């Protein structure tokens, strides 16, 4: 069996070096408001087949002192086009990276991956700072 270039990546996914996500200063840090970002044409690579996976990624967050700068975030998402990564790892890696960059009060990422072989996958992951309630 031929070894693919993605083999072993899942074991070290948390160490994967991704592009930096820039932020800008939130001018309303005293308010709890939700920012929603949608990526309807997200793509990455299936690590088993090497074929593209397509998804709709939705990010919701309550900012604190900073917000995600969208141009740098676009470059961040494009990075995944060449990465062999399981759907579950995409969502959790994105959550880690975005939460690290903007330190939100709360964040939720949902990845709705298109059907492959008759199976559709939806992955949802949540970040809560200070055990805040997350009824959003």
C-alpha positions in Angstrom: 0.0 0.0 0.0 1.3 3.4 -1.0 2.0 5.8 1.9 0.4 9.3 1.3 1.9 12.6 2.3 -0.7 13.1 5.0 0.0 10.0 7.0 0.9 10.8 10.6 -0.3 14.4 10.4 -3.3 13.7 12.6 -1.0 12.6 15.4 0.6 16.0 15.5 -2.3 18.2 14.4 -2.1 20.5 17.4 1.5 21.4 16.4 0.5 22.2 12.8 1.9 25.7 11.9 -0.9 27.7 10.4 -0.9 31.4 9.2 -1.3 34.1 11.8 -4.8 35.5 12.4 -4.6 39.2 12.9 -7.0 41.1 15.2 -8.3 44.6 15.7 -9.3 46.5 18.8 -12.9 46.0 19.9 -14.4 49.5 20.6 -17.4 47.9 22.5 -15.7 45.5 25.0 -18.4 46.4 27.6 -21.1 44.7 25.5 -21.9 41.1 24.9 -22.6 40.9 21.1 -22.2 38.0 18.7 -20.1 38.1 15.5 -20.9 35.4 13.0 -18.5 34.5 10.2 -19.5 32.0 7.5 -17.2 30.2 5.0 -19.5 28.5 2.5 -16.7 27.3 0.3 -14.2 25.8 2.7 -12.0 23.1 1.3 -9.4 20.7 2.8 -8.1 17.3 1.8 -9.3 13.9 3.0 -6.2 12.3 4.6 -7.3 8.8 3.6 -8.1 9.4 -0.1 -6.3 12.6 -1.0 -9.5 13.9 -2.4 -11.0 17.4 -1.6 -13.5 17.8 1.3 -16.0 20.6 1.0 -17.7 22.3 3.9 -19.7 25.2 5.2 -17.9 26.5 8.3 -19.8 28.8 10.7 -18.0 30.7 13.5 -19.9 32.6 16.2 -18.1 34.4 19.0 -18.5 37.1 21.6 -15.5 39.3 21.4 -13.7 40.7 24.4 -10.8 43.1 23.7 -10.2 42.2 20.1 -12.0 40.9 16.9 -10.8 38.7 14.1 -9.4 40.7 11.1 -11.1 39.1 8.1 -8.4 39.5 5.4 -5.8 37.5 7.5 -8.5 35.0 8.3 -9.2 34.5 4.6 -5.5 33.6 4.1 -5.8 31.3 7.2 -8.7 29.4 5.6 -7.0 29.1 2.2 -4.1 27.4 4.0 -6.2 24.3 4.6 -6.8 23.7 0.8 -3.6 21.7 0.8 -3.8 20.0 4.2 -4.9 16.4 4.7 -6.9 16.6 7.8 -9.9 14.9 9.3 -13.1 16.9 9.6 -13.1 16.7 13.4 -9.6 18.0 13.5 -10.3 20.9 11.2 -13.0 22.3 13.5 -11.0 21.8 16.7 -7.7 23.2 15.2 -9.6 26.3 13.9 -11.2 26.8 17.4 -7.8 26.6 19.1 -6.2 29.0 16.6 -9.0 31.6 16.5 -9.5 31.6 20.3 -5.7 32.0 20.8 -5.6 35.0 18.4 -8.6 37.0 19.7 -9.3 35.6 23.2 -13.1 35.8 23.0 -15.5 35.5 25.8 -17.2 32.6 24.0 -16.8 30.9 20.6 -18.5 28.1 18.7 -17.4 26.6 15.4 -19.6 24.3 13.3 -18.4 22.5 10.2 -21.0 21.0 7.9 -19.0 18.8 5.6 -20.6 17.7 2.3 -21.7 14.1 1.9 -19.0 11.6 0.9 -20.0 8.0 0.3 -23.5 8.8 1.4 -22.4 10.2 4.8 -22.6 13.8 5.8 -20.6 15.0 8.8 -21.3 17.9 11.1 -18.8 18.8 13.8 -19.4 21.4 16.5 -16.8 22.6 19.0 -17.1 25.3 21.7 -14.8 27.5 23.7 -15.9 29.0 27.0 -13.7 31.4 29.0 -14.3 31.6 32.7 -17.1 29.0 32.5 -19.5 31.6 31.1 -23.0 30.2 30.1 -23.2 29.5 26.4 -26.9 29.7 25.6 -26.4 31.6 22.3 
